[in-house]
Amino acid sequence: MCSDLQHLLRFITGSCLLPQGPCRIDVLFSDDDEGCIFASTCLLQLHVPRHFQSYEEFKVAMKAVSDPSGQAFNSI
């Protein structure tokens, strides 16, 4: 579980550590059916589409984008 959180943090921020000083990660939701999970590391934003049918589908997609061994850089 801890490594999953580290991978997610790296996906969103580009680093294994939170930036120094006050920081806020914004999560933005999209109604776009063709949308993808996307992270803006400069703006500390996570863009997530609302079209997932179940939590399991969402969980698999989040693990896929945040897995450091995958081929995707910041989206799926």
C-alpha positions as CSV (number, residue, x, y, z in Angstrom):
1,M,0.0,0.0,0.0
2,C,2.8,2.5,0.9
3,S,4.5,1.8,-2.4
4,D,1.2,2.5,-4.3
5,L,0.9,5.9,-2.6
6,Q,4.6,6.7,-3.5
7,H,3.9,5.7,-7.1
8,L,0.8,7.9,-7.2
9,L,2.7,10.8,-5.6
10,R,5.4,10.5,-8.2
11,F,2.8,10.3,-11.0
12,I,1.1,13.5,-9.8
13,T,4.2,15.5,-8.7
14,G,7.1,14.0,-10.7
15,S,8.8,13.3,-7.4
16,C,8.7,10.7,-4.6
17,L,8.6,13.6,-2.1
18,L,6.1,16.4,-1.6
19,P,7.4,19.8,-2.7
20,Q,8.7,21.9,0.2
21,G,6.5,24.6,1.6
22,P,2.8,24.7,1.3
23,C,1.4,22.6,-1.5
24,R,-2.0,21.4,-2.7
25,I,-2.8,18.7,-5.1
26,D,-6.0,19.4,-7.0
27,V,-8.1,16.6,-8.4
28,L,-10.3,17.7,-11.4
29,F,-13.1,15.5,-12.8
30,S,-14.1,15.5,-16.4
31,D,-17.4,14.4,-18.0
32,D,-15.6,13.6,-21.2
33,D,-16.2,9.9,-22.1
34,E,-13.0,9.8,-24.2
35,G,-11.0,11.4,-21.4
36,C,-8.0,9.8,-19.8
37,I,-6.3,10.0,-16.4
38,F,-3.8,12.8,-16.7
39,A,-1.4,14.4,-14.3
40,S,0.0,17.9,-14.6
41,T,3.2,17.7,-12.5
42,C,3.9,21.5,-12.9
43,L,0.5,22.5,-11.6
44,L,0.1,19.5,-9.2
45,Q,-3.2,18.5,-10.8
46,L,-4.7,15.1,-11.3
47,H,-7.4,15.0,-14.1
48,V,-9.8,12.0,-13.7
49,P,-12.7,11.2,-16.0
50,R,-16.1,10.3,-14.4
51,H,-16.9,7.4,-16.7
52,F,-15.6,4.5,-14.6
53,Q,-18.3,1.8,-14.2
54,S,-16.9,0.5,-10.9
55,Y,-14.4,1.2,-8.2
56,E,-12.4,-1.8,-9.5
57,E,-12.2,-0.3,-13.0
58,F,-11.0,3.0,-11.5
59,K,-8.5,1.2,-9.3
60,V,-7.0,-0.8,-12.2
61,A,-6.7,2.4,-14.3
62,M,-5.0,4.4,-11.4
63,K,-2.5,1.6,-10.9
64,A,-1.8,1.4,-14.6
65,V,-0.9,5.1,-14.9
66,S,1.0,5.3,-11.6
67,D,3.0,2.1,-12.2
68,P,6.7,3.2,-12.7
69,S,7.4,0.1,-14.8
70,G,4.7,0.9,-17.3
71,Q,5.2,2.5,-20.7
72,A,2.9,5.5,-20.1
73,F,4.5,8.7,-18.9
74,N,1.6,10.5,-17.5
75,S,-1.7,9.2,-18.9
76,I,-3.6,6.1,-20.0
